[in-house]
């Protein structure tokens, strides 16, 4: 019931000495004037006291009016986020989990710049990749052309994937730790990946070619099985594709099978 009550407003305190906005709040009635009598040692009260010693008063202005409490909280949080550390507000405001953390424009963040998902990953075992290498050293790869390169570049940190090995079945569930990069730049611990004792001896081919090189993601394996213990069911047929990466949205039958066979919840792994 209280959610429908209007009459709330969002206000700002402005320093008359330099016209800097230093506090945002929300309230009803005379709430906006209540801070003038604060005598605590908060940054807000300290600044108000300094303004008063100059023979001045803070400029108090209502920014938005006739709001529900929820609307007021959201507008207050938007203003707090925009001004960031320049405010004297102590609380981060309601809806904090809906806003991007400050000082993060230099990187992509899950939930803001991309959404973590649940994917099918085709191991594509052959002359340039080997399932056992993937399990032992904690990575997956794809390459040999723009189509396969672009597919693995589509993985984002935090994505969960189910690994499929052709002619065998589903052999593992993992989580992406790093976005794909050209294999020559990938390190496992302190060592270059290509310096490790890989079973696949041809992963170092075409490493200087941005289109044909193998591209590699480091991964955290949640569950894996040897190829001869791969999980499969013929009828009803499970989802597979020749693509390197494919979303499992809408493939509930396959998702349920994976969860039962590997004894885990794919949805919980994504959170």
C-alpha angles and dihedrals in degrees: 000000000000089000090070095050111109130190095092121129139188119229140185135213114218127194106234091206094067104358092243117156106232108165138032127191145161130222150119134257112356096346093117091064096047095090093063090080097048112130100175125109097255119133089247094053092044092054093047089051091052091050091051092050087061089058091253138110130222115263106242117196134174111231101185131011144188092040134150114243091254092052090049092051091050095049091046091052092048091055092045091051092050095050093038117173092001092081126083091222112128099196119064091223132237119305090038091144090058094061131078114252114254121260094025103109089107093068141040116253127201113249093024108049097020140003121238112235146179114255145182113233122197109214091205092200115200142101093333103038140035131194094218091055089052093054097043098047102028106244145104128207148185135180147119096124145015093271094059094036092054091047095058091041085064092072115100130201109276096026114138118220139186113218118223123196114200116245090011113056138230111349107173153000120223145162125233113246099177135017116253120278134173108287095238089068097047120108129189104207106315096337131083110249091233091058093061123097096265120181088216105072098186102062089102094064118115092001093152095053111093091205103040101033121108111256119212138202121195110228143190110228113221097180131354136174132193116263092255090057096049116148115244144149125189100199123072086021119238125230117274135155138179090238117108093230132017134166117250092209106131093016095105095150092057093042091052091049092051092048092050096045096044094034098230143103114249091195093057091049091059095055 
